[in-house]
């Protein structure tokens, strides 16, 4: 068996993640060697100011320095590293500062991919291992990030993709900023914002009729951990968990009516998600209700895995 060792880095609005893996293109098997995440909140204030905050840049560069050491320890050459940057760095006026800092630390430039390319990478990562019942094609995959959500419909190939600007950080900053508990009016405003974005997505990607709805990223996996009642985050239990719309509605209602301290006490909650999880769960619920899906399949394999496969290909 001939494998290729790669290092994939995904820098989004809320987190920066690293995957070092051995890939076997013949079998489609991906073997994790190291998978880790840092909450860097690169998108802090971008929606309001149009610029990357200096503190957010420093948090991101600190994560990059950590990752550079891990990449070197696993012997991954620069030609097998890919750093993909998503929503926050697409939106920022001072993106060059971000690019130069990353290149200086890791030796590779971040690629600011389009929303459509982001969607395709997410689709590859999420669906490469899905075959047959209960995971029948066509798949509607959504990647619910910090600043944007990508929708992709397809089977063996991508048929349609669209990125829209709804995510857990962006919705929190727009609608729930400064609120310990969101008011009914704030929740209604957020719902209207999400529904308008879903209307936009539906112009390109049919949101109903897929055989399997697949949800990616931290909001979805955290909600899964809450539904499963896990005493700690367990990626093996969460991967391919199936959540009903009723379960998601119950958890979203819980998160929208609990304090910061109560959310922080949930065993599976990452500290960096405490203040944005309520808005994220609301987006998740709106997506499920709009698609009409009875359940969502949760995947731990997402854009990070898609980036890894893109290096090998």
DAWOUR-V391527 format. One record per residue. N is the residue number from 1. RES is the residue in one letter. SS is DSSP state (helix for helix, strand for strand, loop for the rest). PHI is phi in whole degrees, -180 to 180 (999 if undefined). Layout:
[[N;RES;SS;PHI] [N;RES;SS;PHI]]
This chain:
[[1;X;loop;999] [2;X;loop;-101] [3;X;loop;-117] [4;X;strand;-119] [5;X;strand;-93] [6;X;strand;-134] [7;X;strand;-126] [8;X;strand;-111] [9;X;strand;-127] [10;X;strand;-119] [11;X;strand;-110] [12;X;loop;-103] [13;X;loop;-75] [14;X;loop;-113] [15;X;strand;-144] [16;X;strand;-125] [17;X;strand;-126] [18;X;strand;-125] [19;X;strand;-131] [20;X;strand;-110] [21;X;strand;-148] [22;X;strand;-101] [23;X;strand;-112] [24;X;strand;-115] [25;X;loop;-60] [26;X;loop;-70] [27;X;loop;-100] [28;X;loop;76] [29;X;strand;-90] [30;X;strand;-119] [31;X;strand;-113] [32;X;strand;-69] [33;X;strand;-105] [34;X;strand;-159] [35;X;strand;-137] [36;X;strand;-148] [37;X;strand;-141] [38;X;strand;-126] [39;X;strand;-80] [40;X;loop;-109] [41;X;loop;48] [42;X;loop;-58] [43;X;loop;-82] [44;X;loop;-53] [45;X;loop;74] [46;X;helix;-63] [47;X;helix;-60] [48;X;helix;-90] [49;X;helix;-104] [50;X;loop;77] [51;X;loop;-132] [52;X;loop;-79] [53;X;loop;-71] [54;X;helix;-56] [55;X;helix;-65] [56;X;helix;-66] [57;X;helix;-63] [58;X;helix;-66] [59;X;helix;-61] [60;X;helix;-68] [61;X;helix;-66] [62;X;helix;-62] [63;X;helix;-64] [64;X;helix;-63] [65;X;helix;-65] [66;X;helix;-61] [67;X;helix;-67] [68;X;helix;-60] [69;X;helix;-66] [70;X;helix;-68] [71;X;helix;-60] [72;X;helix;-64] [73;X;helix;-63] [74;X;loop;-94] [75;X;loop;69] [76;X;loop;-89] [77;X;loop;-77] [78;X;helix;-61] [79;X;helix;-76] [80;X;helix;-118] [81;X;strand;-113] [82;X;strand;-132] [83;X;strand;-114] [84;X;strand;-109] [85;X;strand;-112] [86;X;loop;-116] [87;X;helix;-54] [88;X;helix;-61] [89;X;helix;-79] [90;X;helix;-70] [91;X;helix;-87] [92;X;loop;-90] [93;X;loop;-70] [94;X;loop;-101] [95;X;helix;-61] [96;X;helix;-63] [97;X;helix;-63] [98;X;helix;-63] [99;X;helix;-61] [100;X;helix;-64] [101;X;helix;-65] [102;X;helix;-64] [103;X;helix;-62] [104;X;helix;-67] [105;X;helix;-90] [106;X;helix;-103] [107;X;loop;81] [108;X;loop;-132] [109;X;loop;-87] [110;X;loop;-68] [111;X;strand;-98] [112;X;strand;-87] [113;X;loop;-82] [114;X;loop;-71] [115;X;helix;-60] [116;X;helix;-67] [117;X;helix;-67] [118;X;helix;-57] [119;X;helix;-64] [120;X;helix;-67] [121;X;helix;-64] [122;X;helix;-62] [123;X;helix;-62] [124;X;helix;-60] [125;X;helix;-61] [126;X;helix;-79] [127;X;helix;-109] [128;X;loop;-59] [129;X;loop;-102] [130;X;loop;-90] [131;X;loop;-146] [132;X;loop;68] [133;X;loop;-66] [134;X;loop;-88] [135;X;loop;-111] [136;X;loop;-77] [137;X;loop;-84] [138;X;loop;-75] [139;X;strand;-105] [140;X;strand;-110] [141;X;strand;-103] [142;X;strand;-128] [143;X;strand;-113] [144;X;strand;-90] [145;X;loop;-94] [146;X;loop;-81] [147;X;loop;-109] [148;X;loop;-146] [149;X;strand;-128] [150;X;strand;-104] [151;X;strand;-117] [152;X;strand;-138] [153;X;strand;-114] [154;X;strand;176] [155;X;loop;-126] [156;X;loop;-68] [157;X;loop;-131] [158;X;strand;-71] [159;X;strand;-102] [160;X;strand;-159] [161;X;strand;-148] [162;X;strand;-156] [163;X;strand;-110] [164;X;strand;-131] [165;X;loop;-86] [166;X;loop;-129] [167;X;loop;-160] [168;X;helix;-66] [169;X;helix;-73] [170;X;helix;-61] [171;X;helix;-69] [172;X;helix;-64] [173;X;helix;-67] [174;X;helix;-74] [175;X;helix;-120] [176;X;helix;-115] [177;X;loop;-58] [178;X;loop;79] [179;X;loop;-106] [180;X;loop;-67] [181;X;loop;-127] [182;X;loop;-63] [183;X;loop;-80] [184;X;helix;-56] [185;X;helix;-67] [186;X;helix;-66] [187;X;helix;-64] [188;X;helix;-63] [189;X;helix;-64] [190;X;helix;-65] [191;X;helix;-58] [192;X;helix;-63] [193;X;helix;-63] [194;X;helix;-65] [195;X;helix;-65] [196;X;helix;-65] [197;X;helix;-66] [198;X;helix;-66] [199;X;helix;-60] [200;X;helix;-64] [201;X;helix;-60] [202;X;helix;-68] [203;X;loop;-66] [204;X;loop;-112] [205;X;loop;-118] [206;X;loop;-60] [207;X;loop;-96] [208;X;loop;-124] [209;X;loop;100] [210;X;loop;-69] [211;X;loop;-73] [212;X;strand;-136] [213;X;strand;-97] [214;X;strand;-121] [215;X;strand;-111] [216;X;strand;-123] [217;X;loop;90] [218;X;helix;-61] [219;X;helix;-60] [220;X;helix;-67] [221;X;helix;-69] [222;X;helix;-67] [223;X;helix;-60] [224;X;helix;-61] [225;X;helix;-61] [226;X;helix;-69] [227;X;helix;-59] [228;X;helix;-76] [229;X;loop;66] [230;X;loop;-71] [231;X;loop;-76] [232;X;loop;-160] [233;X;loop;-64] [234;X;loop;-136] [235;X;helix;-63] [236;X;helix;-67] [237;X;helix;-72] [238;X;helix;-77] [239;X;loop;-61] [240;X;loop;71] [241;X;loop;-63] [242;X;strand;-120] [243;X;strand;-109] [244;X;strand;-82] [245;X;helix;-64] [246;X;helix;-65] [247;X;helix;-66] [248;X;helix;-66] [249;X;helix;-62] [250;X;helix;-65] [251;X;helix;-68] [252;X;helix;-61] [253;X;helix;-62] [254;X;helix;-63] [255;X;helix;-68] [256;X;helix;-77] [257;X;loop;-123] [258;X;loop;-119] [259;X;loop;-78] [260;X;helix;-56] [261;X;helix;-65] [262;X;helix;-68] [263;X;helix;-67] [264;X;helix;-64] [265;X;loop;-83] [266;X;loop;-69] [267;X;loop;-57] [268;X;loop;-89] [269;X;loop;-80] [270;X;loop;-74] [271;X;helix;-54] [272;X;helix;-75] [273;X;helix;-106] [274;X;loop;-56] [275;X;loop;-85] [276;X;loop;-120] [277;X;helix;-68] [278;X;helix;-64] [279;X;helix;-64] [280;X;helix;-63] [281;X;helix;-64] [282;X;helix;-65] [283;X;helix;-61] [284;X;helix;-58] [285;X;helix;-63] [286;X;helix;-62] [287;X;helix;-63] [288;X;helix;-64] [289;X;helix;-67] [290;X;helix;-69] [291;X;helix;-75] [292;X;loop;76] [293;X;loop;-72] [294;X;loop;-74] [295;X;strand;-152] [296;X;strand;-122] [297;X;strand;-90] [298;X;strand;-91] [299;X;strand;-122] [300;X;loop;-83] [301;X;loop;-98] [302;X;loop;-148] [303;X;helix;-60] [304;X;helix;-62] [305;X;helix;-68] [306;X;helix;-64] [307;X;helix;-62] [308;X;helix;-58] [309;X;helix;-65] [310;X;helix;-65] [311;X;helix;-68] [312;X;helix;-66] [313;X;loop;-86]]
